[in-house]
């Protein structure tokens, strides 16, 4: 997917002009902050719309009905901040334990004008008090087995998991077969034909 194709993908979903403006402000802030810390791979700085914005935004098509969304290891704001930018009236909880990344997320939310749509928790997930979320997402947070182990206190059987796992998605899913059960699906990414998103519900540990 090219940068022009990525913008067109969002236009086709009737993203308002003011939201595009907010995304542009976020991208400008990200570029500035990336000179001080390694927020995203330098090789992707010229492909932000495809590699990061649309790669995050596509998750909304996989979780159409939600009020609370938990994003793990939010780092540079993907996918959590983008989900929040495109979801007026709903709340996204961003979990990040690294101090510099926490400060970045706070500044980015302010810059994009979505402070009211996000809850930024500066803590390791293990230290959070469990509560249930409608959707759980994570991008480059942990291998699938570890991710499910850490995050199940925040899910019930109806929670929808949307987990971009790149080109190793099928491999990671296969590795958890003996430990986890549920309804799992591999959905091709719109930004990379060789990458996939693991979508799951009714996730529970497999009894041994």
Secondary structure in CASP SS format (residue, H / E / C, confidence):
PFRMAT SS
TARGET T0000
AUTHOR 0000-0000-0000
METHOD secondary structure of the structure
MODEL  1
X C 1.00
X C 1.00
X H 1.00
X H 1.00
X H 1.00
X H 1.00
X H 1.00
X H 1.00
X H 1.00
X H 1.00
X H 1.00
X C 1.00
X C 1.00
X C 1.00
X C 1.00
X C 1.00
X H 1.00
X H 1.00
X H 1.00
X H 1.00
X H 1.00
X H 1.00
X H 1.00
X H 1.00
X H 1.00
X H 1.00
X H 1.00
X H 1.00
X H 1.00
X H 1.00
X H 1.00
X H 1.00
X H 1.00
X C 1.00
X C 1.00
X C 1.00
X C 1.00
X C 1.00
X C 1.00
X C 1.00
X C 1.00
X H 1.00
X H 1.00
X H 1.00
X H 1.00
X H 1.00
X H 1.00
X H 1.00
X H 1.00
X H 1.00
X H 1.00
X H 1.00
X H 1.00
X H 1.00
X H 1.00
X H 1.00
X H 1.00
X H 1.00
X H 1.00
X H 1.00
X H 1.00
X H 1.00
X C 1.00
X C 1.00
X C 1.00
X C 1.00
X C 1.00
X E 1.00
X E 1.00
X E 1.00
X E 1.00
X E 1.00
X C 1.00
X C 1.00
X C 1.00
X C 1.00
X C 1.00
X C 1.00
X C 1.00
X H 1.00
X H 1.00
X H 1.00
X H 1.00
X H 1.00
X H 1.00
X C 1.00
X C 1.00
X C 1.00
X C 1.00
X C 1.00
X E 1.00
X E 1.00
X E 1.00
X E 1.00
X E 1.00
X C 1.00
X C 1.00
X C 1.00
X H 1.00
X H 1.00
X H 1.00
X H 1.00
X H 1.00
X H 1.00
X H 1.00
X H 1.00
X H 1.00
X H 1.00
X H 1.00
X H 1.00
X H 1.00
X H 1.00
X C 1.00
X C 1.00
X H 1.00
X H 1.00
X H 1.00
X E 1.00
X E 1.00
X E 1.00
X E 1.00
X C 1.00
X C 1.00
X C 1.00
X H 1.00
X H 1.00
X H 1.00
X C 1.00
X C 1.00
X C 1.00
X C 1.00
X C 1.00
X C 1.00
X C 1.00
X E 1.00
X E 1.00
X E 1.00
X E 1.00
X C 1.00
X C 1.00
X C 1.00
X C 1.00
X C 1.00
X H 1.00
X H 1.00
X H 1.00
X H 1.00
X H 1.00
X H 1.00
X H 1.00
X H 1.00
X H 1.00
X H 1.00
X H 1.00
X C 1.00
X C 1.00
X C 1.00
X C 1.00
X C 1.00
X E 1.00
X E 1.00
X E 1.00
X E 1.00
X E 1.00
X C 1.00
X H 1.00
X H 1.00
X H 1.00
X H 1.00
X H 1.00
X H 1.00
X H 1.00
X H 1.00
X H 1.00
X H 1.00
X C 1.00
X C 1.00
X C 1.00
X C 1.00
X E 1.00
X E 1.00
X E 1.00
X E 1.00
X E 1.00
X E 1.00
X E 1.00
X E 1.00
X E 1.00
X C 1.00
X C 1.00
X C 1.00
X C 1.00
X C 1.00
X C 1.00
X C 1.00
X E 1.00
X E 1.00
X E 1.00
X E 1.00
X E 1.00
X E 1.00
X E 1.00
X E 1.00
X E 1.00
X E 1.00
X C 1.00
X C 1.00
X C 1.00
END
